[in-house]
């Protein structure tokens, strides 16, 4: 008898593919077979998946890219992908199908719905993406990476959290050293879409800090390539110790060392910071269509483990004042760290596994 089959349907961004990879690894360890259903773009992001995961490239498309002719072809490509996915499921029926969002998830999720196969979706952000919104009323479970997640009326989600990397899990709940009259580390992250505002605002805001705080500041600052030299030069001219790079391959370690994180509130970053347990200033991406980054930060902010500054508020003067207040409040920052840790979900992958196994068991009855 064949081992049970899990089909994972995911799009080609890290936000969709990372939790998908975490679930794939965990289910393989439990003896399941795992198949990833994605499109040609998504297939380029599968290098981190275990070799045992079978990758099926299906036809899919989005209305967001291409010219008029390409957009006219979208429905036909999606229908072709659904047909191919149904045929594969006929030949090798999965026990469960899990969608992680993105247009490439449509064919497998639609095929699973048509064939009445147990199915669920995982939403990383605090607001459903377009594809997950499409299937929210057509699945048996909705796993929520961010809590609370805004769902259509009458629907209930299960808080699983967002899986984090093993390198982050190694530092879950790390002891926190509150700010004081000794070296203090700030970690500044922006993400590919949002680093420029960090490079424009954070350096002069730090330079304007009272001298008794400023002299202790050490900065790890992630900047866009086009901003790298000017940010490095600014910190150097102000005699502020700073490591400015376009990419840090040791973010978890820097997070552990940090007294404070200043960052965009992408779902995976919020998950990492809360699992490690660090105070943060979140600056949600204003151009996000569904304002999902504000939703991502909501639990931590409302609980008191972080503060949020909108892009309109994120100016040099207000940031200097906010940094001064936070870095002068040893007890308050220690409390923020403890609250952040309490909001973390280090067992997010295990929670997802439990949902998959429950669905499979219910589907066999």
ABEGO torsion letter per residue (X at the ends): XBBBBBBBBBBABAAAAAAAAAAAAAAAAAGBBBBBBBBAAAAAAAAABBAABBBBBBBBBBAABEBAAAAAAAAAAAAAAAAAAAAAAAABBBABBBBAEEAAAAAAAAAAAAAGBBBBBBBABABBBAAAAAAAAABABBBBABOBBBBBBGBBBBBAEBBBBAAAAAABGBBBBBBBBBBBBBBBBAEAAAAAAAAAAAAAAAAABBAAAAAABBBBBBBBAAAAAAAAAAAAAAGBBBBBBABBAAAAAAAAABABBBBBBBAAAAAAAAAAGBBBBBBBBAABAAGAAAAAAAAAAAAGABBBBBAAABBAAAAAAAAAAAAABAAAAAAAAAAAAAABBAAAAAAAAAAAAAAAAAAAX
